[in-house]
Amino acid sequence: MYQIFLEKKVQKFLLKQKWQPIISQFERVLRELAFDPYENTLDIKIIVWLPHCYRLRIWKYRFLYEIIDDKVIINFFDADSRGDIYKNL
């Protein structure tokens, strides 16, 4: 089972959404990812220009994360709406 880490930027994003159903949906996805981070039933795509990084889509929001297999860690490093997520990469 993989450990999940949320960087400060992702935590702040989720705090802004605290009363919306995105929180419960995100928690459900995290439980699935912890068991199998390469699960293809979720809306996940590889980010081509960033090695070992993936994009998770939940509704209009995008969550960027990396899988560190040798440490058994999934690190979420960015979260934002669809139009704004890729501007800072």
N, C-alpha and C positions, 0 to 999 in steps of 0.2 A: 504494500500500500504506500502510495506517494504522500509526502507532506506537502501541504499547500501554504504558500506564503503570499501575502498581499502587500505590495509596497505602499508607501504613504499616499501616493497619488490615487491609487485604486481605492484605498480606504476612504479618502476624502470624497471621491466620486460617489461611493455607496452611501455615505452619510447624507449627501445632498438628496439622494433618492429614498430616504428612510421610510416614507409612507407609501411607496409605490410597490406593486407586486413584483418588480424586477428583483428585489432582494430575495424573495422566496424562490424565484426561478433560478437565480444565480447560485444559491445554496444547494439546490437540487443538482445542478450541473457540477458543482464542486465535488459533491459526494460521488458522482459517476466518474469524474476525472481521476479522483484519488485511487480508484480501483483499477482503471485502465485509461491512461492518458492518451492513448492512440485510438480511442473509441470513435467510430465513424458514424454513429447514429446521431451525434450532435452536429451542429452547424459549425464545423471547424475546418479551417484551411491553413496551409503552410504559407508563411510570408517568405516569398522567394528571395528578397534582397537581405533578409536577416537570417543567419544560420540558426537552426534549432528553435525558431520562434513560430508561433501560431497565432491565429486570430479566431476568437470565439464570438459568434453573433448571437445575441439574445434581443429579439425585437429590433429596435432601431439603434441599439447600443453595441459597441465592439469592445472586447477585452483582449489585450495582447499579453501573451505569456510565453515563457520558455520552459522546456523540459530538460532537467539536468539528471540524466539517467544514472551516472556514477554516484550521485549523492541522494537519489530517489526523491527529488524535489520538483515541484511545479511552482514557478515564480511568476505571478501576475504583476506586470510592471506598468501597464497603462490601461485606462478605460475612459471612454468618451462616446459621444454620439457619432453616428456614421460619417458625417461630413467633416468632423474635426479630429478624428483619431490619428490620421496619417500625416497631418500637417507638421508635427514636431519630429518625425522620424528622419 
